[in-house]
Amino acid sequence: MSGNVKKVGLALGSGGWRGLAHIGVIKVLEKNGISIDYITGSSVGALIGGLYAYYGSVDELEKIVENIRYRDMINALSDPRAELGLLKGNKFVAFLEGYLKGAKIEDLKIPFKAATTDILTGETVYLEKGNLATAIRASISIPLVLAPVEIEGRKLVDGGNSTPVPTEEVRRMGADVVIGVNLYGNIFPLTAAMEGQMKLNAREIFRLSYQMLLNQMARENLEHADIALNPKIPERSFNLFKNFVKEKGTVLVGEEAMAGEMGRLRGLLSPQV
């Protein structure tokens, strides 16, 4: 019997306000004494994953989220820009620095990488050193909304554009068991609209079409995970920031998804005979 302790890697996916479910996933792992050895995150997954890698405590993470108000989000993103994006994003970096205090990725408590996309090549670029707040800002840079971040000569945008759930990279970091979280996995079929409880308009059609593509890419990413989570997040009408503040019950959905796989995870972590 091998005495080696298996390393756990967590790949947190893109998905805007739905990223609150990531907190629930981490919460259940902590509660069950499962150490997270490596983290990768794409877009909101980089935000939640980066904060957790810095603090190393889900309690601290929950305190931050619980105290964020709608006006905080508006203030953090109130720097419009005419070129390459509606928003400059500098105030958002300053907002993050209020929590991250200039932290560098290479100094984090848990090894972490933020997934971004090079808008000129289409390649996924993983940020594994340098300022954490800037890396998160790059990973969440939704094209046309937030201007790209230039790092080492590359123009970087939202990691979800190329790798919504960065499972392969967390395996390369050294994880023996990979947990991947797809935040788009239960959007379709869109029963709320089918049952007349949600009104469709041109903006919603565009959003849903984009989410279909992201979900398909995320499903392919999850093929490289040992534990594939698709939290059952109720769909809501789109509001880029308000949902993040109002839908905090989404944390519980993440808890339920991870709790349902704990038996399988323990089996994967058991020493091999």
C-alpha positions, 0 to 999 in steps of 0.5 A, a space after each residue: 500500500 502506498 503511503 503517498 498523500 494525493 494532491 487535490 487540484 481545484 479548477 474554478 470556472 467562469 460564469 459571472 455572479 454564478 461564481 458564488 457557487 465556488 465558495 460553497 464548493 470550497 466550504 464543503 471541502 474545508 468542512 470535510 478536512 480536504 486540503 486544496 493543494 493547487 488552484 486554477 481559475 478562469 474569470 470569476 473562478 480566478 477571482 474566488 480562487 485567487 482570494 482563497 489562495 491568498 487568505 487560505 480560509 473560506 470564512 474570510 472569503 465569505 466575510 468579503 462577499 457578504 460585505 460587498 454592496 451594489 454601490 461598491 461594485 458600481 464604484 469599483 467599475 466607474 472608470 469609463 474608457 472609449 478605446 478597446 472597452 467600455 470600462 478601464 478597470 483601474 478602479 477594480 484593481 484598486 478595489 481588489 488591492 483593498 483585500 489583497 494588499 499588493 500580494 504576488 501570485 508566487 507568494 500565495 498560501 496555495 499555488 495558483 494560476 489565473 487563466 486569461 486569453 490572448 485576444 490576438 492569438 486565441 491562446 490561453 495564457 496562465 498567469 503564475 507570477 506577479 501582482 495577484 489583483 492585476 492577474 484577476 483583473 486580466 482574467 475577468 476582462 469580458 471583451 468590450 466591457 473591460 479593456 484588455 490588460 497588457 502583460 509582457 506584450 500580450 493583450 489579455 482578456 477573459 479566460 473563459 473565452 478560451 478555457 472556461 474550466 482550466 482542469 488540464 492546467 491544474 493537473 500539470 501543476 501537480 494535482 493527482 485528483 482534479 475537481 472541476 466546476 462548470 457554472 454553465 452546466 445547468 442553464 440549459 434547458 432554460 425552463 424558466 423561459 420555456 414556462 413563461 417565467 422569464 421574458 426573452 429579449 434580444 439581449 437575452 438571446 445574445 447572452 444565451 447564445 454566448 453561454 451555449 458556446 461556453 458551456 460546450 467548451 466547459 464540458 470538454 474541459 471537464 473531461 479532464 476532471 476526476 470530479 465534474 461539478 455542475 451546480 444547479 444554479 437557478 437562472 436569473 435575468 442578466 445584470 452584470 453586477 447586481 446578481 453578484 450582490 443579490 444572489 448569495 444563496 448561490 453559495 448553498 448550491 455549490 455546497 450541495 454539488 460538492 457534498 453530493 460527490 464527497 463519497 466519490 472524492 474520498 474513494 479517489 483519495 484513498 491510498 492505492 493497494 
